[in-house]
Amino acid sequence: AKVIWVETPSNPLLRITDIEAIRAAAPFRSTAKDQARVIFVGRFIPKKRVSDLVAAFAELPSALRERAQLELVGDGELRQELQSDVSRLRLEDRVRFRGFLQPDEVLKAYRDADVFVMPSSETWGVAPIEAAASGLRVIVSDEVGCAEDLARFTPVSQFPFGDIAALRECLEKQLTEARMKKPLLCGDWTSWSYGALASAAASFLHESCLRSRAATSSNRLSPGRWSRA
C-alpha cells in the first residue's frame, strides 16, 4: 500500500495510507468461519492500553470467547507483561502474538480479521481507517478523533476511554454481529481518498492548534492573573 507523509504544524510526518490500495487488496470479506477474529495493531506501550483489550476479551461470555481469537500485531516494552497476563487469564489458545509485521502483511492480517480495536487515546488514528477500508467492524475509545467520520463507512462502537467493562460490551456486540451478518464494506469510499484524509486530518490539527493558542492567550490575559497576593 502507498504511504503518504504529510507535514502539519504539530506533526511533521503524519502517516496517511492510500485507501484505494487497501480496498484493492481486500475487495470482499467473508465472516462465514468457525472463529471470529479481533485484531489490534500498534506498539505495546502504556499509552496504547493493550492490557485493557486483553482484560475485556477475557471477560467475554465463555461461549463467545471460545469461538473468537484475539490477534495482537506489534511489539514493544510491554510484550512480556502482556504475555504474562494472557497466561494468568488462561488465554494462551485464544490470544496470538504476531510480532511486528510489514505493511503488506498488516493488510493481510486485516483481511483475515473481523473486528478491529483501538483502546488508546489518539488525536486522529490512521489504523482504524485502514481497518475500516479492509472491511472490518471497528471499536475505538471515545478519545479517538476519527471515529465520527468512520461511522459513515463501517459499524463503529465507542466506549469510554479506560472502561474495560464497556469495551467488553462493545466486543460482545460486534463479535455477535460479525458472526450473523454478511460481508461488508459500508458507505461510499470513493469520497475517502488519501488526499481527502490528509486534508481532514490537517484541518483538524490546525483547528486544535488555534484553540490551544486561544486558550493560552486567554489565560495570560485573565484578570487578576498577575495580581499580587
Disulfide bonds with the S-S distance in Angstrom:
none
